[in-house]
Amino acid sequence: MNIVENKQLFISQAAALVSGEDNLVTNLSNLSALYKEYLPNTNWVGFYLLDEINNNLVFRTISREK
């Protein structure tokens, strides 16, 4: 799959994954896995969150190659 060619499908799937889920970690994990499906030539996909008060990395979600 390709995000550019399947933009509307990607958006629909992403919306469905986060719909009704309030947990940020769960949502980021699910979205990371979805991105990985659409970006097969990447070796990882993830999100970095920054604790702006302490200016440090607090969490990273990664979807790696299978």
C-alpha positions as CSV (number, residue, x, y, z in Angstrom):
1,M,0.0,0.0,0.0
2,N,1.0,3.6,-0.5
3,I,-0.1,6.6,1.5
4,V,-0.2,8.9,-1.5
5,E,-2.2,6.5,-3.7
6,N,-4.5,5.5,-0.8
7,K,-4.8,8.7,1.1
8,Q,-8.5,8.5,1.9
9,L,-8.3,4.8,2.9
10,F,-5.3,5.7,5.2
11,I,-7.3,8.5,6.8
12,S,-10.3,6.3,7.3
13,Q,-8.3,3.5,8.9
14,A,-6.4,6.0,11.1
15,A,-9.7,7.5,12.3
16,A,-11.2,4.1,13.0
17,L,-8.1,3.1,15.0
18,V,-8.3,6.0,17.4
19,S,-12.1,6.3,17.5
20,G,-13.4,5.7,21.0
21,E,-9.9,5.2,22.5
22,D,-8.7,7.8,24.9
23,N,-5.3,6.2,25.8
24,L,-2.5,8.1,24.0
25,V,0.0,5.2,24.2
26,T,-2.5,2.8,22.6
27,N,-3.4,5.3,19.9
28,L,0.2,6.0,19.0
29,S,1.0,2.3,19.0
30,N,-1.9,1.6,16.6
31,L,-1.0,4.5,14.3
32,S,2.6,3.4,14.3
33,A,1.6,0.0,13.1
34,L,-0.7,1.5,10.4
35,Y,2.1,3.8,9.1
36,K,4.4,0.8,8.9
37,E,1.9,-1.0,6.7
38,Y,1.8,2.0,4.3
39,L,5.6,2.5,4.4
40,P,7.0,-1.0,3.7
41,N,10.5,0.1,2.8
42,T,11.1,1.7,6.2
43,N,12.8,-0.1,9.0
44,W,10.9,1.6,11.8
45,V,8.1,4.0,12.4
46,G,7.5,5.8,15.7
47,F,6.5,8.9,17.7
48,Y,8.7,10.8,20.1
49,L,7.0,12.7,22.9
50,L,8.8,15.5,24.7
51,D,8.3,16.5,28.3
52,E,8.5,20.2,27.8
53,I,8.9,21.0,31.5
54,N,12.0,18.8,31.9
55,N,13.0,19.0,28.2
56,N,13.5,15.3,27.9
57,L,12.2,12.3,25.8
58,V,9.5,10.5,27.8
59,F,8.2,7.9,25.3
60,R,8.7,6.3,22.0
61,T,6.4,4.0,20.1
62,I,8.1,1.9,17.4
63,S,6.8,-0.5,14.8
64,R,9.8,-2.4,13.4
65,E,10.3,-4.7,10.5
66,K,8.7,-8.1,10.9
